Amino acid sequence: MTKNFKNWLIENGYKLFTANNQPSTIYDYLLALRYVCEWENKTMDELADSISEIYPKYCDMGEHSVRGRFKSRAVRSALCQYNKFIMESRI
């Protein structure tokens, strides 16, 4: 699942590296999703199956909104993109 999500991000204009050859947003998102999997005690596949219940918990009014703001909101942004990826994959 991680590889498919990474490829989807690339297809949607995200870069692997910055102009300075540093890891880019893709790596931040993958790390953020790993955190969520740990916090929720889920695998990436299980996260995909329950993304519609988990994503709102990390938004502004959700019970885990503080965690959603972690790493400059990378957690919330990663969950948002992962949600889009899952929804597109299911079409």
C-alpha positions as CSV (number, residue, x, y, z in Angstrom):
1,M,0.0,0.0,0.0
2,T,2.8,2.4,0.9
3,K,4.4,2.0,-2.6
4,N,1.1,2.6,-4.3
5,F,0.5,5.7,-2.3
6,K,4.0,7.0,-3.0
7,N,3.5,6.5,-6.7
8,W,0.1,8.2,-6.5
9,L,1.7,11.2,-4.9
10,I,4.4,11.4,-7.6
11,E,1.6,11.1,-10.3
12,N,-0.1,14.0,-8.6
13,G,2.9,16.3,-8.8
14,Y,4.7,15.7,-5.5
15,K,8.5,15.4,-5.7
16,L,10.8,12.9,-4.1
17,F,13.5,15.5,-3.4
18,T,13.7,19.2,-3.0
19,A,15.9,21.4,-5.2
20,N,18.7,20.9,-2.5
21,N,18.4,17.2,-3.0
22,Q,16.7,16.7,0.5
23,P,13.8,14.3,1.0
24,S,10.6,16.1,0.1
25,T,6.9,16.1,1.1
26,I,6.4,12.5,0.1
27,Y,8.8,11.3,2.8
28,D,7.1,13.6,5.4
29,Y,3.7,12.1,4.5
30,L,4.9,8.5,4.6
31,L,6.5,9.2,8.1
32,A,3.3,10.9,9.3
33,L,1.2,7.9,8.2
34,R,3.5,5.6,10.1
35,Y,2.9,7.7,13.2
36,V,-0.8,7.4,12.7
37,C,-0.6,3.7,12.2
38,E,1.3,3.5,15.5
39,W,-1.1,5.7,17.4
40,E,-4.1,3.8,16.0
41,N,-2.5,0.4,16.3
42,K,-3.2,-0.3,12.6
43,T,-1.3,-1.4,9.5
44,M,-1.4,0.8,6.3
45,D,-4.0,-1.6,4.9
46,E,-6.1,-1.3,8.1
47,L,-5.7,2.5,8.0
48,A,-7.0,2.4,4.4
49,D,-10.1,0.4,5.5
50,S,-10.9,2.9,8.3
51,I,-9.7,6.2,6.8
52,S,-13.2,7.7,6.8
53,E,-13.4,7.3,10.6
54,I,-9.8,8.1,11.4
55,Y,-9.1,11.2,9.2
56,P,-11.7,13.4,11.0
57,K,-10.2,12.6,14.4
58,Y,-7.1,14.5,13.3
59,C,-8.8,17.5,11.9
60,D,-9.4,20.8,13.7
61,M,-12.3,19.7,15.9
62,G,-11.3,16.1,16.2
63,E,-10.3,14.3,19.3
64,H,-6.7,14.0,18.1
65,S,-6.5,17.5,16.5
66,V,-3.2,18.3,18.4
67,R,-1.6,15.3,16.8
68,G,-3.0,16.4,13.5
69,R,-1.0,19.6,13.8
70,F,2.2,17.6,14.5
71,K,5.2,18.4,12.2
72,S,3.6,21.5,10.7
73,R,0.3,19.7,10.0
74,A,2.0,17.0,8.0
75,V,-0.1,14.4,9.8
76,R,-3.4,16.1,8.8
77,S,-2.1,16.7,5.3
78,A,-0.9,13.2,4.9
79,L,-4.2,11.8,6.0
80,C,-6.1,14.1,3.6
81,Q,-4.0,12.9,0.7
82,Y,-4.2,9.3,1.8
83,N,-8.0,9.6,2.0
84,K,-8.0,11.0,-1.6
85,F,-5.8,8.2,-2.7
86,I,-8.0,5.5,-1.1
87,M,-11.2,7.1,-2.6
88,E,-9.7,7.2,-6.1
89,S,-8.5,3.6,-5.7
90,R,-12.0,2.4,-4.9
91,I,-13.6,4.0,-8.0
